[in-house]
């Protein structure tokens, strides 16, 4: 992923820079800039991270995590 400044702190998947759930707003902006018009690639990358987060987070709500990780990439 590279250093985007706002990265996930695992296993809770919060941003240590701003203390918000990751991907936080600054991370979303940077990820959007990095992927540019390749929204499919961004969605696939975030989908893979969604699966990692589900495995690491205790008792996650799948709909909430989908909204958090994938829905914003559209």
N, CA, C and O atoms as CSV, one atom per row, in Angstrom:
chain,resi,resn,atom,element,x,y,z
A,1,UNK,N,N,0.827,-1.192,0.000
A,1,UNK,CA,C,0.000,0.000,0.000
A,1,UNK,C,C,0.865,1.247,0.000
A,1,UNK,O,O,0.445,2.275,-0.530
A,2,UNK,N,N,2.046,1.193,0.570
A,2,UNK,CA,C,2.856,2.390,0.637
A,2,UNK,C,C,2.433,3.257,1.809
A,2,UNK,O,O,1.439,2.970,2.475
A,3,UNK,N,N,3.183,4.312,2.057
A,3,UNK,CA,C,2.873,5.197,3.176
A,3,UNK,C,C,1.884,6.264,2.725
A,3,UNK,O,O,2.237,7.160,1.958
A,4,UNK,N,N,0.656,6.167,3.198
A,4,UNK,CA,C,-0.350,7.166,2.850
A,4,UNK,C,C,-0.589,8.126,4.004
A,4,UNK,O,O,-1.478,8.975,3.932
A,5,UNK,N,N,0.200,7.998,5.070
A,5,UNK,CA,C,0.048,8.881,6.213
A,5,UNK,C,C,-1.021,8.411,7.182
A,5,UNK,O,O,-0.806,8.418,8.394
A,6,UNK,N,N,-2.123,8.019,6.682
A,6,UNK,CA,C,-3.229,7.499,7.489
A,6,UNK,C,C,-3.407,6.042,7.098
A,6,UNK,O,O,-3.998,5.734,6.063
A,7,UNK,N,N,-2.895,5.154,7.929
A,7,UNK,CA,C,-2.889,3.726,7.622
A,7,UNK,C,C,-3.624,2.966,8.713
A,7,UNK,O,O,-3.820,3.498,9.805
A,8,UNK,N,N,-4.032,1.739,8.440
A,8,UNK,CA,C,-4.756,0.971,9.460
A,8,UNK,C,C,-3.811,0.428,10.522
A,8,UNK,O,O,-2.737,-0.093,10.221
A,9,UNK,N,N,-4.233,0.560,11.753
A,9,UNK,CA,C,-3.529,-0.080,12.856
A,9,UNK,C,C,-4.288,-1.363,13.152
A,9,UNK,O,O,-5.443,-1.347,13.578
A,10,UNK,N,N,-3.612,-2.459,12.915
A,10,UNK,CA,C,-4.278,-3.745,13.054
A,10,UNK,C,C,-3.999,-4.347,14.419
A,10,UNK,O,O,-2.914,-4.134,14.959
A,11,UNK,N,N,-4.910,-5.072,14.985
A,11,UNK,CA,C,-6.094,-5.696,14.392
A,11,UNK,C,C,-7.395,-4.905,14.556
A,11,UNK,O,O,-8.450,-5.394,14.151
A,12,UNK,N,N,-7.357,-3.706,15.134
A,12,UNK,CA,C,-8.614,-2.976,15.321
A,12,UNK,C,C,-9.018,-2.152,14.105
A,12,UNK,O,O,-10.156,-1.691,14.028
A,13,UNK,N,N,-8.106,-1.958,13.152
A,13,UNK,CA,C,-8.373,-1.254,11.911
A,13,UNK,C,C,-8.801,0.191,12.140
A,13,UNK,O,O,-9.689,0.707,11.461
A,14,UNK,N,N,-8.158,0.830,13.104
A,14,UNK,CA,C,-8.350,2.268,13.306
A,14,UNK,C,C,-7.106,2.986,12.813
A,14,UNK,O,O,-6.031,2.393,12.716
A,15,UNK,N,N,-7.259,4.264,12.503
A,15,UNK,CA,C,-6.137,5.078,12.042
A,15,UNK,C,C,-5.438,5.673,13.253
A,15,UNK,O,O,-6.066,6.404,14.019
A,16,UNK,N,N,-4.148,5.381,13.450
A,16,UNK,CA,C,-3.448,5.947,14.600
A,16,UNK,C,C,-3.201,7.450,14.466
A,16,UNK,O,O,-2.963,8.127,15.466
A,17,UNK,N,N,-3.256,7.976,13.241
A,17,UNK,CA,C,-3.009,9.410,13.031
A,17,UNK,C,C,-4.175,10.270,13.491
A,17,UNK,O,O,-3.972,11.306,14.124
A,18,UNK,N,N,-5.407,9.842,13.171
A,18,UNK,CA,C,-6.573,10.669,13.495
A,18,UNK,C,C,-7.571,9.965,14.414
A,18,UNK,O,O,-8.595,10.542,14.781
A,19,UNK,N,N,-7.272,8.723,14.782
A,19,UNK,CA,C,-8.101,7.945,15.717
A,19,UNK,C,C,-9.509,7.674,15.194
A,19,UNK,O,O,-10.432,7.493,15.988
A,20,UNK,N,N,-9.689,7.643,13.896
A,20,UNK,CA,C,-10.972,7.303,13.293
A,20,UNK,C,C,-10.903,5.893,12.722
A,20,UNK,O,O,-9.812,5.376,12.480
A,21,UNK,N,N,-12.057,5.264,12.504
A,21,UNK,CA,C,-12.038,3.965,11.827
A,21,UNK,C,C,-11.398,4.112,10.444
A,21,UNK,O,O,-11.700,5.037,9.691
A,22,UNK,N,N,-10.508,3.172,10.141
A,22,UNK,CA,C,-9.855,3.195,8.830
A,22,UNK,C,C,-10.676,2.403,7.816
A,22,UNK,O,O,-11.187,1.338,8.163
A,23,UNK,N,N,-10.824,2.872,6.591
A,23,UNK,CA,C,-10.177,4.017,5.995
A,23,UNK,C,C,-10.845,5.331,6.411
A,23,UNK,O,O,-12.025,5.560,6.148
A,24,UNK,N,N,-10.072,6.166,7.054
A,24,UNK,CA,C,-10.543,7.473,7.508
A,24,UNK,C,C,-10.660,8.397,6.287
A,24,UNK,O,O,-10.155,8.057,5.218
A,25,UNK,N,N,-11.309,9.546,6.423
A,25,UNK,CA,C,-11.441,10.451,5.270
A,25,UNK,C,C,-10.128,10.792,4.572
A,25,UNK,O,O,-10.094,10.762,3.341
A,26,UNK,N,N,-9.037,11.117,5.285
A,26,UNK,CA,C,-7.782,11.384,4.553
A,26,UNK,C,C,-7.264,10.161,3.792
A,26,UNK,O,O,-6.725,10.303,2.694
A,27,UNK,N,N,-7.420,8.972,4.358
A,27,UNK,CA,C,-6.979,7.762,3.656
A,27,UNK,C,C,-7.824,7.522,2.414
A,27,UNK,O,O,-7.296,7.115,1.379
A,28,UNK,N,N,-9.120,7.767,2.498
A,28,UNK,CA,C,-9.997,7.598,1.331
A,28,UNK,C,C,-9.589,8.539,0.208
A,28,UNK,O,O,-9.569,8.144,-0.958
A,29,UNK,N,N,-9.262,9.780,0.549
A,29,UNK,CA,C,-8.822,10.736,-0.477
A,29,UNK,C,C,-7.551,10.237,-1.139
A,29,UNK,O,O,-7.453,10.211,-2.366
A,30,UNK,N,N,-6.576,9.840,-0.329
A,30,UNK,CA,C,-5.300,9.382,-0.882
A,30,UNK,C,C,-5.456,8.109,-1.705
A,30,UNK,O,O,-4.841,7.975,-2.763
A,31,UNK,N,N,-6.276,7.173,-1.225
A,31,UNK,CA,C,-6.515,5.949,-1.998
A,31,UNK,C,C,-7.204,6.277,-3.321
A,31,UNK,O,O,-6.861,5.708,-4.357
A,32,UNK,N,N,-8.162,7.181,-3.291
A,32,UNK,CA,C,-8.831,7.599,-4.523
A,32,UNK,C,C,-7.866,8.233,-5.506
A,32,UNK,O,O,-7.945,7.981,-6.709
A,33,UNK,N,N,-6.952,9.057,-5.000
A,33,UNK,CA,C,-5.942,9.677,-5.861
A,33,UNK,C,C,-4.986,8.624,-6.424
A,33,UNK,O,O,-4.602,8.686,-7.592
A,34,UNK,N,N,-4.613,7.672,-5.595
A,34,UNK,CA,C,-3.673,6.637,-6.015
A,34,UNK,C,C,-4.263,5.776,-7.131
A,34,UNK,O,O,-3.582,5.471,-8.111
A,35,UNK,N,N,-5.522,5.389,-6.981
A,35,UNK,CA,C,-6.157,4.524,-7.981
A,35,UNK,C,C,-6.744,5.314,-9.142
A,35,UNK,O,O,-7.032,4.735,-10.189
A,36,UNK,N,N,-6.925,6.605,-8.985
A,36,UNK,CA,C,-7.450,7.435,-10.066
A,36,UNK,C,C,-8.750,6.890,-10.622
A,36,UNK,O,O,-9.674,6.601,-9.860
A,37,UNK,N,N,-8.840,6.743,-11.940
A,37,UNK,CA,C,-10.080,6.268,-12.540
A,37,UNK,C,C,-10.313,4.762,-12.393
A,37,UNK,O,O,-11.370,4.261,-12.779
A,38,UNK,N,N,-9.346,4.043,-11.845
A,38,UNK,CA,C,-9.475,2.586,-11.705
A,38,UNK,C,C,-10.287,2.236,-10.457
A,38,UNK,O,O,-9.741,1.725,-9.480
A,39,UNK,N,N,-11.583,2.512,-10.494
A,39,UNK,CA,C,-12.460,2.240,-9.356
A,39,UNK,C,C,-12.644,0.741,-9.133
A,39,UNK,O,O,-12.873,0.311,-8.003
A,40,UNK,N,N,-12.548,-0.043,-10.177
A,40,UNK,CA,C,-12.648,-1.497,-10.023
A,40,UNK,C,C,-11.446,-2.007,-9.223
A,40,UNK,O,O,-11.604,-2.813,-8.307
A,41,UNK,N,N,-10.264,-1.543,-9.566
A,41,UNK,CA,C,-9.070,-1.935,-8.829
A,41,UNK,C,C,-9.137,-1.502,-7.376
A,41,UNK,O,O,-8.763,-2.256,-6.478
A,42,UNK,N,N,-9.617,-0.283,-7.146
A,42,UNK,CA,C,-9.763,0.209,-5.773
A,42,UNK,C,C,-10.766,-0.641,-5.007
A,42,UNK,O,O,-10.527,-1.003,-3.855
A,43,UNK,N,N,-11.880,-0.958,-5.640
A,43,UNK,CA,C,-12.891,-1.797,-4.994
A,43,UNK,C,C,-12.363,-3.186,-4.672
A,43,UNK,O,O,-12.665,-3.739,-3.614
A,44,UNK,N,N,-11.572,-3.750,-5.582
A,44,UNK,CA,C,-10.997,-5.072,-5.340
A,44,UNK,C,C,-9.992,-5.023,-4.192
A,44,UNK,O,O,-9.966,-5.920,-3.350
A,45,UNK,N,N,-9.173,-3.991,-4.158
A,45,UNK,CA,C,-8.195,-3.843,-3.082
A,45,UNK,C,C,-8.904,-3.699,-1.737
A,45,UNK,O,O,-8.539,-4.354,-0.761
A,46,UNK,N,N,-9.912,-2.843,-1.697
A,46,UNK,CA,C,-10.633,-2.629,-0.439
A,46,UNK,C,C,-11.433,-3.868,-0.051
A,46,UNK,O,O,-11.598,-4.147,1.137
A,47,UNK,N,N,-11.930,-4.613,-1.033
A,47,UNK,CA,C,-12.622,-5.869,-0.738
A,47,UNK,C,C,-11.694,-6.883,-0.089
A,47,UNK,O,O,-12.092,-7.601,0.829
A,48,UNK,N,N,-10.449,-6.940,-0.569
A,48,UNK,CA,C,-9.469,-7.844,0.038
A,48,UNK,C,C,-9.170,-7.425,1.479
A,48,UNK,O,O,-9.026,-8.272,2.361
A,49,UNK,N,N,-9.080,-6.112,1.711
A,49,UNK,CA,C,-8.845,-5.640,3.074
A,49,UNK,C,C,-10.058,-5.889,3.964
A,49,UNK,O,O,-9.911,-6.120,5.164
A,50,UNK,N,N,-11.244,-5.843,3.386
A,50,UNK,CA,C,-12.462,-6.170,4.136
A,50,UNK,C,C,-12.382,-7.592,4.675
A,50,UNK,O,O,-12.692,-7.827,5.842
A,51,UNK,N,N,-11.970,-8.540,3.842
A,51,UNK,CA,C,-11.849,-9.925,4.292
A,51,UNK,C,C,-10.814,-10.052,5.400
A,51,UNK,O,O,-11.016,-10.812,6.347
A,52,UNK,N,N,-9.710,-9.321,5.297
A,52,UNK,CA,C,-8.693,-9.356,6.353
A,52,UNK,C,C,-9.251,-8.789,7.650
A,52,UNK,O,O,-9.007,-9.336,8.725
A,53,UNK,N,N,-10.000,-7.692,7.553
A,53,UNK,CA,C,-10.571,-7.069,8.749
A,53,UNK,C,C,-11.589,-7.982,9.414
A,53,UNK,O,O,-11.631,-8.072,10.641
A,54,UNK,N,N,-12.404,-8.656,8.624
A,54,UNK,CA,C,-13.396,-9.584,9.187
A,54,UNK,C,C,-12.691,-10.678,9.977
A,54,UNK,O,O,-13.160,-11.080,11.042
A,55,UNK,N,N,-11.573,-11.157,9.461
A,55,UNK,CA,C,-10.835,-12.220,10.143
A,55,UNK,C,C,-10.166,-11.726,11.431
A,55,UNK,O,O,-9.975,-12.505,12.365
A,56,UNK,N,N,-9.812,-10.441,11.484
A,56,UNK,CA,C,-9.057,-9.915,12.613
A,56,UNK,C,C,-9.913,-9.241,13.675
A,56,UNK,O,O,-9.533,-9.217,14.846
A,57,UNK,N,N,-11.048,-8.698,13.294
A,57,UNK,CA,C,-11.872,-7.948,14.243
A,57,UNK,C,C,-12.861,-8.878,14.939
A,57,UNK,O,O,-13.475,-9.726,14.292
A,58,UNK,N,N,-13.019,-8.726,16.242
A,58,UNK,CA,C,-13.966,-9.586,16.952
A,58,UNK,C,C,-15.410,-9.161,16.716
A,58,UNK,O,O,-15.777,-8.012,16.963
A,59,UNK,N,N,-16.217,-10.092,16.240
A,59,UNK,CA,C,-17.655,-9.859,16.081
A,59,UNK,C,C,-18.051,-8.705,15.197
A,59,UNK,O,O,-18.923,-7.930,15.590
A,60,UNK,N,N,-17.456,-8.538,14.006
A,60,UNK,CA,C,-17.820,-7.406,13.164
A,60,UNK,C,C,-19.211,-7.575,12.550
A,60,UNK,O,O,-19.653,-8.693,12.286
A,61,UNK,N,N,-19.876,-6.473,12.333
A,61,UNK,CA,C,-21.140,-6.464,11.605
A,61,UNK,C,C,-20.794,-6.380,10.120
A,61,UNK,O,O,-20.230,-5.376,9.687
A,62,UNK,N,N,-21.116,-7.407,9.326
A,62,UNK,CA,C,-20.722,-7.418,7.918
A,62,UNK,C,C,-21.218,-6.205,7.128
A,62,UNK,O,O,-20.482,-5.678,6.293
A,63,UNK,N,N,-22.437,-5.759,7.372
A,63,UNK,CA,C,-22.960,-4.604,6.631
A,63,UNK,C,C,-22.185,-3.336,6.980
A,63,UNK,O,O,-21.868,-2.539,6.098
A,64,UNK,N,N,-21.884,-3.150,8.250
A,64,UNK,CA,C,-21.110,-1.976,8.658
A,64,UNK,C,C,-19.719,-1.990,8.027
A,64,UNK,O,O,-19.232,-0.966,7.548
A,65,UNK,N,N,-19.096,-3.149,8.035
A,65,UNK,CA,C,-17.760,-3.240,7.440
A,65,UNK,C,C,-17.804,-3.054,5.931
A,65,UNK,O,O,-16.890,-2.457,5.363
A,66,UNK,N,N,-18.833,-3.546,5.274
A,66,UNK,CA,C,-18.963,-3.315,3.832
A,66,UNK,C,C,-19.059,-1.817,3.554
A,66,UNK,O,O,-18.392,-1.305,2.656
A,67,UNK,N,N,-19.886,-1.121,4.323
A,67,UNK,CA,C,-20.018,0.327,4.142
A,67,UNK,C,C,-18.683,1.016,4.403
A,67,UNK,O,O,-18.306,1.936,3.677
A,68,UNK,N,N,-17.990,0.590,5.404
A,68,UNK,CA,C,-16.729,1.201,5.795
A,68,UNK,C,C,-15.612,0.967,4.782
A,68,UNK,O,O,-14.848,1.885,4.482
A,69,UNK,N,N,-15.509,-0.253,4.252
A,69,UNK,CA,C,-14.395,-0.602,3.399
A,69,UNK,C,C,-14.681,-0.495,1.895
A,69,UNK,O,O,-13.796,-0.107,1.133
A,70,UNK,N,N,-15.873,-0.823,1.465
A,70,UNK,CA,C,-16.097,-0.975,0.022
A,70,UNK,C,C,-17.086,0.037,-0.564
A,70,UNK,O,O,-16.832,0.585,-1.637
A,71,UNK,N,N,-18.182,0.290,0.101
A,71,UNK,CA,C,-19.257,1.096,-0.497
A,71,UNK,C,C,-18.785,2.475,-0.968
A,71,UNK,O,O,-19.273,2.969,-1.984
A,72,UNK,N,N,-17.870,3.091,-0.272
A,72,UNK,CA,C,-17.420,4.430,-0.629
A,72,UNK,C,C,-16.606,4.456,-1.922
A,72,UNK,O,O,-16.395,5.526,-2.493
A,73,UNK,N,N,-16.148,3.300,-2.389
A,73,UNK,CA,C,-15.299,3.282,-3.588
A,73,UNK,C,C,-16.073,3.479,-4.880
A,73,UNK,O,O,-15.465,3.669,-5.933
A,74,UNK,N,N,-17.369,3.439,-4.827
A,74,UNK,CA,C,-18.176,3.582,-6.050
A,74,UNK,C,C,-18.104,4.954,-6.640
A,74,UNK,O,O,-18.730,5.218,-7.667
